[in-house]
Amino acid sequence: MTDMDQLVAKRPTGAFRTMADLAPYLWPRGAWGLRGRVVVALACLALAKVATVTIPLFYKQAVDALSPEAGLAVVLPVGAILAYGIARVLSLAFAELRDAVFALVSQRAIRQAALKVFRHLHALSLRFHLDRQTGGLSRVIERGTAAIERLLSFMLFNILPTLLEIAMVAVILWSLFDIWFALITVVTVVSYIAFTMWVTEWRLKFRRQMNRTDQEANTKAIDSLLNYETVKYFSNEEHEARRYDDSQRRYERAAVRSRTSLSLLNIGQAVIISTGLSIIMYMAAGGIVDGTMTVGDFVLVNTYLIQLYQPLNFFGFVYREIKQSLVDIEHMFGLLSEEAEVRDPPDAPPLQNRGGEIVFRDVTFAYDPRRTVLKGVSFTVAPGQTVAIVGPTGAGKSTISRLLFRFYDVTDGALLIDGQDIREVGQASLRRAIGIVPQDTVLFNDSIAYNIGYGRPGADEEAIRRAARLAHIDAFVAALPDGYDTRVGERGLKLSGGEKQRVAIARTILKDPEILIFDEATSALDTHTEREIQANLREISAGKTTVVIAHRLSTVVDADLILVLDQGQVVERGTHPELLAGGGRYAAMWQRQQEGQGNGADANDAAGKAAE
């Protein structure tokens, strides 16, 4: 079962449930203009069908008037022919008017549904986004929005008008001739629809297999292309091609089964339609022989049946598209049933900034109940103070930053900013108060100006350039042919690690938060670039509450307080000289890193600071 199937399994399913989910978008509360359009469109639909069922009646009158028994009365055929022409024009005109009036309703429904899903995805927890398959998720949204338009088109402008026309034709045949004509017509149509639905239901399993394998292939393709360099590093092009082809092979098998079963459906439909049409024409021909029916009646019956069966010829396709559209919409709306792990309490107030004091009060946290990551962590960062958190890989350092941003809620204990439990304030205001420069800076595939301006959307060009100057990236940008309009590529791959970090710093400067987090911000850089970036970071963090999460101890020697985290617990705390003098884990880590660095300049600089 795929991730999307699991999401759908969490909610009530079925066509009626999906239509009920879609209904508010088609009949939006308070939007009287859109509701009026729905009413007008339905009225046009009914008028178009009334005009359509009158066309054979005028055709019959013309045929009867031109038959030898009518004596070639010229006036009547002219009137019938004119009426026939007008009816055809009105049928088309009302149908087109219906489409034109309803267009805004359908497009607004698509837009609002897509927007709601998009917003909901951003409201979901980090856990959901770490587990998601981006390629498959994008296809679910893409197919879901396209399915809304298909569903509305087929359901409202094909199925509903056809059923209305069948009812009108049955009434007309019954009133003009006898119940047998109406009964055989209805039985034929019902048999056709029942057979089509039965076979199409059977065929849907092949369509589902096609969708599932198509989604798998697309996910694998996107994942492989996003990791293009990794594929090249390990020369795994053929391995990726085999994985992709495996999904494509299963798609091929399902597609062939779907196509062959379609041939069976078309043959069965042709048999039912031809049988019903033959019986009706035989009865009409008998009526002409008996003198109870005219040639015009024969033409009328034949025209009605052909007129009915013409849209029914596409019923299999229409029914299949409707069923598939319902499945696609159900998958998309299934995303809405995924509950956000972290939610604001009702009427949560915004965070009140009073300097940026951070307090971890006996915080315990576990991503999985079977494994606790933080165990009773307590510390305080005073306003304007810099606190560094160090420790081995897996100690829980980055979890600290995730809890500060409230990507997760603490399992036990409390996390306070300026005396306010962050679980009791609005998430948006909390995150506005915090800026981060992460280890892996991911940029949008847009211009440098856009990526810097992302720190404060709507910022003017001068503010963006000022932030770039403070981040010491303005000279680099000015040397580029396109300057600030230079596109950075997907995830910023056109920039070096140091350049991306400077863009991240400029973005954070533009945001101007109360609290700064540097999460391994220089660990992936060379020594020279690291020193330059560290100088930038010290410059922008002056006077702000700062949390530095680091692996290289040489980058935190100036911190006001250093916390040593190990296996989810604070095992040591103090300043750099105090911790070295203590001879504990920090001192051991420092010694190992100095030995690894040898007699390089970085080691000498750090040792000098330690001696002061």
C-alpha positions in Angstrom: 0.0 0.0 0.0 1.4 3.4 -1.0 1.6 6.4 1.3 -1.4 8.0 -0.5 -3.5 4.8 -0.2 -2.7 4.9 3.6 -3.9 8.5 3.8 -7.2 7.6 2.0 -7.7 4.6 4.2 -7.9 7.0 7.2 -11.1 8.6 6.0 -14.6 7.5 4.9 -14.5 6.7 1.2 -16.9 6.4 -1.7 -18.3 8.5 -4.4 -20.9 10.2 -2.2 -18.3 11.1 0.4 -16.1 12.6 -2.3 -19.0 14.5 -3.9 -19.9 15.8 -0.4 -16.3 17.0 0.0 -16.4 18.8 -3.3 -19.9 20.3 -2.9 -18.9 23.3 -0.8 -16.5 24.4 -3.5 -19.3 24.4 -6.1 -21.9 26.0 -3.8 -19.7 28.3 -1.7 -21.2 29.8 1.4 -21.9 33.5 1.0 -20.8 33.6 -2.7 -24.2 34.5 -4.1 -22.6 35.4 -7.5 -21.2 31.9 -7.9 -24.4 30.3 -6.7 -26.4 32.4 -9.2 -24.1 31.1 -12.0 -24.8 27.5 -10.9 -28.6 28.1 -11.1 -28.3 29.8 -14.5 -26.1 27.0 -15.8 -28.6 24.3 -14.7 -31.4 26.3 -16.3 -29.4 26.5 -19.6 -28.8 22.7 -19.3 -32.5 22.0 -19.0 -33.4 24.4 -21.9 -30.8 22.9 -24.1 -32.3 19.4 -23.6 -35.8 20.7 -24.2 -34.6 22.1 -27.5 -32.8 18.8 -28.3 -35.9 16.6 -27.8 -38.0 18.9 -30.0 -35.7 18.5 -33.0 -37.0 15.0 -34.0 -40.6 16.2 -33.6 -40.1 19.0 -36.1 -38.2 16.6 -38.3 -41.2 14.2 -38.2 -43.6 17.0 -39.2 -41.4 17.9 -42.2 -41.2 14.2 -43.3 -45.0 13.7 -42.9 -45.7 16.9 -44.8 -43.5 15.8 -47.7 -44.9 12.3 -47.9 -47.3 11.5 -50.9 -50.3 11.2 -48.6 -49.9 14.8 -47.4 -50.3 16.2 -50.9 -47.0 18.2 -50.7 -48.4 21.1 -48.7 -45.5 23.5 -48.9 -46.4 25.8 -46.1 -46.1 23.2 -43.4 -42.7 21.9 -44.3 -41.3 25.4 -44.4 -42.6 26.0 -40.8 -41.3 22.7 -39.6 -37.9 23.1 -41.3 -37.5 26.6 -39.8 -38.6 25.3 -36.4 -36.1 22.4 -36.8 -33.3 24.8 -37.6 -34.1 27.1 -34.7 -34.3 24.2 -32.3 -30.9 23.0 -33.3 -29.4 26.5 -32.9 -31.1 26.9 -29.5 -29.8 23.4 -28.4 -26.3 24.4 -29.2 -26.6 28.0 -27.9 -28.0 27.0 -24.5 -25.2 24.3 -24.2 -22.5 26.8 -24.9 -24.1 29.4 -22.7 -24.2 26.8 -19.9 -20.5 26.1 -20.3 -19.6 29.8 -20.4 -21.6 30.6 -17.3 -20.3 27.6 -15.3 -16.6 28.1 -16.3 -15.9 30.5 -13.4 -17.6 28.2 -10.9 -15.5 25.2 -11.9 -12.2 27.1 -12.2 -12.8 28.8 -8.8 -13.6 25.4 -7.3 -10.4 23.9 -8.7 -8.4 26.9 -7.4 -9.9 26.9 -3.9 -9.5 23.1 -3.5 -5.9 23.2 -4.6 -5.1 26.1 -2.3 -6.7 24.4 0.7 -4.6 21.3 0.1 -1.5 23.3 -0.5 -2.0 25.3 2.8 -2.8 22.1 4.7 0.5 20.5 3.4 2.4 23.4 4.8 0.5 23.1 8.1 1.5 19.5 8.5 4.3 18.5 10.8 7.9 18.0 9.9 7.5 14.3 10.5 5.0 14.0 7.6 7.4 15.9 5.2 10.3 13.8 6.2 8.3 10.6 5.4 6.7 11.9 2.2 7.6 11.0 -1.4 7.7 14.4 -3.1 7.3 13.1 -6.6 4.3 11.0 -5.8 2.7 13.7 -3.7 3.0 16.3 -6.5 1.3 13.8 -8.9 -1.6 13.3 -6.4 -2.2 17.0 -6.2 -1.8 17.4 -10.0 -4.2 14.6 -10.8 -6.7 15.7 -8.1 -7.0 19.3 -9.4 -7.3 18.0 -13.0 -9.9 15.5 -11.9 -12.2 18.2 -10.5 -12.6 19.7 -13.9 -13.1 16.3 -15.6 -15.7 15.3 -13.0 -17.7 18.5 -13.4 -17.5 18.4 -17.1 -18.7 14.7 -17.4 -21.1 14.6 -14.5 -22.9 17.9 -15.0 -22.7 18.3 -18.7 -22.8 14.7 -19.9 -24.4 12.2 -17.5 -27.0 14.6 -16.1 -28.2 15.9 -19.5 -28.2 12.4 -20.9 -30.4 11.0 -18.1 -32.7 14.1 -18.5 -33.0 13.4 -22.2 -33.7 9.7 -21.7 -36.6 10.6 -19.4 -38.0 13.1 -21.8 -37.8 10.8 -24.8 -39.5 8.0 -22.8 -42.4 10.3 -21.9 -42.7 11.5 -25.5 -42.7 7.9 -27.0 -45.2 6.8 -24.5 -47.5 9.7 -25.2 -47.2 9.5 -29.0 -47.3 5.7 -29.4 -47.6 3.2 -26.6 -45.8 2.1 -23.5 -43.8 -0.6 -25.4 -41.8 1.9 -27.3 -40.9 3.7 -24.1 -40.3 0.5 -22.2 -38.0 -1.1 -24.8 -36.1 2.2 -25.1 -35.6 2.4 -21.3 -34.7 -1.3 -21.0 -32.1 -1.0 -23.7 -30.6 2.1 -22.1 -30.6 0.6 -18.6 -29.0 -2.6 -19.9 -26.4 -0.6 -21.7 -25.6 1.5 -18.6 -25.6 -1.6 -16.3 -23.3 -3.6 -18.6 -21.0 -0.6 -19.0 -20.8 0.0 -15.3 -20.2 -3.7 -14.5 -17.3 -4.1 -17.0 -15.9 -0.7 -16.1 -15.8 -1.6 -12.4 -13.9 -4.8 -13.4 -11.5 -2.7 -15.5 -10.8 -0.2 -12.8 -8.4 -2.5 -11.0 -6.2 -2.2 -14.1 -6.5 1.6 -14.0 -5.5 1.6 -10.4 -2.5 -0.5 -11.1 -1.5 1.9 -13.9 -1.8 4.9 -11.5 0.1 3.2 -8.8 3.0 2.1 -11.0 3.0 5.5 -12.8 3.3 7.2 -9.4 6.1 4.9 -8.4 8.0 5.5 -11.7 7.6 9.2 -11.4 8.8 9.2 -7.7 11.8 7.1 -8.6 12.7 9.3 -11.6 12.5 12.6 -9.5 14.4 11.1 -6.6 17.1 9.9 -8.9 17.4 13.2 -10.8 17.5 15.2 -7.6 20.4 13.0 -6.5 22.1 13.2 -9.9 25.5 13.8 -8.4 25.2 10.8 -6.0 24.2 8.6 -8.9 27.3 9.7 -10.8 29.6 9.3 -7.7 28.8 5.6 -7.5 28.3 5.0 -11.3 24.8 3.7 -10.6 23.1 4.9 -13.8 22.2 1.4 -14.8 20.9 0.6 -11.3 18.6 3.6 -11.4 17.5 2.7 -15.0 16.6 -0.8 -13.8 14.5 0.6 -10.9 12.7 3.0 -13.2 12.1 0.3 -15.8 10.8 -2.1 -13.2 8.0 0.3 -12.5 7.5 1.1 -16.1 7.3 -2.7 -16.9 4.5 -3.1 -14.4 2.7 -0.1 -15.9 3.0 -1.6 -19.3 1.4 -4.9 -18.2 -1.5 -3.0 -16.5 -1.9 -0.8 -19.6 -2.2 -3.7 -22.0 -4.8 -5.4 -19.8 -6.7 -2.2 -19.6 -6.7 -1.8 -23.4 -7.8 -5.4 -24.2 -10.6 -5.2 -21.7 -11.8 -2.0 -23.4 -12.3 -4.0 -26.6 -14.6 -6.4 -24.7 -16.6 -3.4 -23.4 -17.0 -1.9 -26.8 -18.3 -5.1 -28.4 -20.8 -5.7 -25.6 -22.1 -2.1 -25.9 -22.5 -2.5 -29.7 -24.6 -5.7 -29.2 -27.0 -4.1 -26.7 -27.4 -0.9 -28.8 -28.0 -2.7 -32.1 -30.5 -5.1 -30.5 -32.6 -2.4 -29.0 -32.5 -0.3 -32.1 -33.5 -3.2 -34.3 -36.5 -4.1 -32.1 -37.7 -0.5 -32.1 -37.4 -0.1 -35.8 -39.1 -3.4 -36.4 -42.1 -2.3 -34.3 -42.2 1.1 -36.1 -42.1 -0.6 -39.5 -44.9 -2.9 -38.4 -46.9 0.2 -37.4 -46.5 1.7 -40.8 -47.7 -1.5 -42.4 -50.7 -1.6 -40.1 -51.4 2.1 -40.9 -51.1 3.1 -37.3 -47.9 5.0 -37.8 -46.5 7.3 -40.5 -43.1 7.4 -42.2 -42.5 10.5 -40.0 -43.1 8.4 -36.9 -40.6 5.8 -38.2 -38.1 8.6 -38.7 -38.9 10.1 -35.3 -38.3 6.8 -33.4 -35.1 6.1 -35.3 -33.9 9.7 -34.7 -34.6 9.6 -31.0 -32.8 6.4 -30.6 -29.7 7.5 -32.6 -29.8 10.8 -30.7 -29.9 8.9 -27.4 -27.3 6.3 -28.3 -24.8 8.9 -29.6 -23.8 10.2 -26.1 -24.2 6.6 -24.7 -21.4 5.5 -27.1 -19.1 7.5 -24.9 -20.7 6.3 -21.6 -18.0 3.7 -21.0 -15.3 6.4 -21.3 -17.3 8.9 -19.4 -18.1 6.5 -16.5 -14.5 5.4 -16.4 -13.3 9.0 -16.3 -15.8 9.8 -13.6 -14.7 6.9 -11.5 -11.1 7.7 -12.0 -11.7 11.4 -11.2 -13.5 10.4 -8.0 -10.5 8.3 -7.0 -8.0 11.1 -7.9 -10.1 13.7 -5.9 -10.4 11.2 -3.0 -6.6 10.9 -2.9 -6.1 14.6 -3.0 -8.8 15.3 -0.3 -7.2 12.3 1.6 -4.3 14.6 2.3 -6.7 16.9 4.2 -7.5 14.0 6.6 -3.8 13.9 7.7 -3.9 15.8 11.0 -1.2 18.2 11.9 0.9 16.8 14.7 1.7 20.3 16.1 -1.4 22.6 16.4 -2.1 26.0 17.9 -4.6 26.1 20.8 -7.8 28.0 20.0 -7.2 31.8 20.0 -3.5 31.3 20.6 -1.9 34.8 21.3 1.2 35.9 19.4 4.6 35.6 21.0 5.5 38.8 22.9 9.1 39.5 22.3 11.0 40.9 25.4 14.6 40.3 24.5 14.7 36.6 23.4 15.3 34.7 26.7 15.2 30.9 26.0 14.5 28.4 28.8 14.5 24.6 28.5 12.9 23.3 31.6 13.5 19.6 32.1 12.7 18.9 28.4 12.2 15.3 27.4 11.5 14.4 23.7 11.2 11.3 21.6 10.6 11.0 17.8 9.6 7.4 18.5 8.2 6.3 21.9 10.7 3.4 21.8 13.7 5.8 21.7 14.1 8.9 23.8 16.3 11.6 22.2 16.4 14.3 24.9 16.2 13.3 28.6 15.5 16.0 31.1 17.4 18.8 29.3 17.5 22.1 31.2 19.3 25.3 30.4 18.7 29.1 30.0 19.9 31.5 27.4 19.7 35.0 28.7 18.7 37.9 26.3 21.7 38.8 24.1 23.7 35.8 25.3 25.4 33.2 23.0 25.1 29.6 24.1 26.8 26.8 22.2 25.6 23.2 22.1 28.2 20.6 21.3 28.4 16.8 21.4 28.9 13.7 19.3 26.7 12.8 16.4 23.3 11.6 17.5 23.5 13.4 20.9 20.3 15.4 20.1 21.9 18.7 19.1 19.8 19.5 16.0 16.6 18.3 17.9 17.1 21.4 20.0 16.6 23.7 17.0 13.6 21.7 15.8 11.9 22.1 19.2 12.7 25.8 19.2 10.9 26.2 15.9 8.2 24.0 17.2 8.4 21.5 14.4 7.6 19.0 17.2 6.2 19.5 20.7 8.2 18.4 23.7 7.2 15.0 25.2 7.6 16.3 28.7 8.8 19.4 30.4 8.5 22.9 28.9 10.3 25.2 26.5 9.8 28.9 27.1 10.7 32.1 25.2 10.5 35.3 27.2 8.5 33.4 29.8 5.9 32.1 27.4 5.4 28.4 26.8 5.8 28.1 23.0 2.9 25.5 23.0 0.6 28.3 24.1 1.4 30.9 21.4 0.9 31.1 17.6 3.4 29.2 15.6 3.7 31.9 13.0 4.7 34.5 15.5 7.1 32.1 17.1 8.9 31.4 13.9 9.0 35.1 13.0 11.0 35.7 16.1 13.7 33.0 15.2 16.2 33.0 12.4 18.4 30.1 11.4 21.4 29.5 9.3 21.5 25.7 8.7 24.3 23.5 7.7 22.6 22.5 4.4 21.2 25.7 3.0 18.5 24.9 0.4 17.7 27.7 -2.0 14.7 28.2 -4.3 15.3 27.8 -8.0 15.0 31.5 -8.5 17.2 34.6 -8.5 19.6 35.6 -5.7 17.5 38.6 -5.0 14.4 36.4 -4.5 16.3 34.0 -2.2 17.6 36.9 0.0 14.2 38.6 -0.1 12.6 35.4 1.1 13.6 36.5 4.6 11.0 39.2 4.5 8.7 38.9 1.5 7.9 42.3 0.1 11.2 43.9 1.0 12.4 46.5 -1.4 15.6 46.2 -3.5 17.6 48.5 -1.2 16.8 46.4 1.9 17.9 43.3 -0.1 21.2 44.9 -1.2 21.9 46.1 2.4 21.4 42.6 3.7 23.8 41.3 1.0 26.4 43.9 2.0 26.2 42.9 5.7 26.6 39.3 4.6 29.6 40.2 2.5 28.1 38.7 -0.6 27.4 41.9 -2.5 30.8 42.0 -4.3 30.4 38.5 -5.5 26.8 39.2 -6.8 28.0 42.4 -8.5 30.6 40.5 -10.4 28.0 38.1 -11.9 26.7 39.0 -15.4 23.1 39.1 -14.3 23.8 40.4 -10.8 21.0 39.9 -8.3 18.8 38.4 -11.1 21.2 35.4 -11.4 19.3 32.2 -11.0 20.8 29.8 -8.4 19.5 26.5 -9.8 17.5 23.8 -8.1 18.4 23.8 -4.4 21.0 26.4 -5.1 23.4 24.0 -6.9 24.9 26.7 -9.1 26.4 28.3 -6.0 29.3 27.0 -3.9 28.8 26.0 -0.3 30.2 29.3 1.0 28.1 31.4 -1.4 24.9 29.6 -0.4 25.8 30.2 3.3 26.2 33.9 2.7 22.8 34.0 0.9 21.4 32.3 4.0 23.0 34.8 6.3 21.7 37.7 4.2 18.2 36.2 4.3 18.4 35.9 8.0 19.7 39.5 8.3 16.7 40.7 6.3 14.4 38.8 8.6 15.9 40.5 11.6 14.7 38.1 14.3 15.1 38.3 18.1 16.8 34.9 18.3 19.4 33.4 16.0 20.2 29.7 15.6 23.4 28.5 13.8 22.9 24.8 13.2 26.3 23.4 12.1 26.4 26.5 9.8 30.0 26.0 8.8 30.8 22.3 9.3 30.6 21.6 5.6 33.0 24.4 4.5 36.7 24.6 4.1 38.8 26.2 6.9 39.3 29.5 5.0 35.6 29.9 4.1 34.6 28.8 7.6 36.6 31.6 9.2 35.0 34.2 6.9 31.5 32.9 7.5 32.2 32.7 11.3 33.2 36.4 11.2 29.9 37.2 9.4 27.9 35.2 12.0 29.6 37.0 14.9 28.8 40.3 13.3 25.1 39.6 12.8 24.6 37.9 16.2 26.0 40.9 18.2 23.4 41.8 20.8 21.0 39.0 19.8 20.2 35.8 21.7 22.1 33.1 19.9 22.2 29.4 19.9 25.1 27.8 18.2 24.9 24.1 17.4 28.4 22.9 16.4 30.6 19.9 15.9 33.9 21.9 15.5 34.7 23.1 18.9 37.0 25.8 17.5 34.0 27.7 16.4 32.4 28.0 19.8 35.3 29.1 22.1 33.9 32.6 22.4 30.4 31.4 23.6 29.1 32.8 26.9 28.1 29.2 27.8 28.9 25.8 26.3 26.6 22.8 26.8 28.0 19.4 26.2 25.2 17.0 25.1 25.6 13.3 25.1 22.9 10.6 24.7 20.2 13.3 25.1 21.6 14.7 28.4 23.6 17.8 29.3 26.7 16.2 30.8 28.8 19.4 31.1 28.3 23.1 31.0 30.6 26.1 31.3 32.8 28.5 29.3 35.6 27.1 27.1 38.4 27.7 29.6 36.2 26.2 32.4 35.5 23.1 30.5 39.1 22.6 29.4 40.2 23.0 33.0 37.6 20.4 34.1 39.2 17.7 32.1 35.9 16.1 31.2 34.3 15.1 27.9 34.6 18.5 26.4 38.4 18.6 27.1 38.7 15.1 25.5 36.8 16.2 22.4 38.9 19.3 22.2 42.1 17.2 22.4 40.9 14.8 19.7 40.1 17.6 17.4 43.4 19.4 18.0 45.2 16.2 17.2 43.2 15.8 14.0 44.0 19.3 12.9 47.7 18.9 13.7 49.7 22.1 13.7 47.5 24.0 11.3 46.7 27.6 11.7 43.2 26.8 12.9 44.6 24.8 15.7 47.0 27.4 16.7 44.4 30.1 16.7 42.1 28.0 18.8 44.8 27.1 21.3 45.7 30.8 21.7 42.1 31.6 22.5 42.0 28.8 25.0 45.1 30.1 26.8 43.7 33.6 27.2 
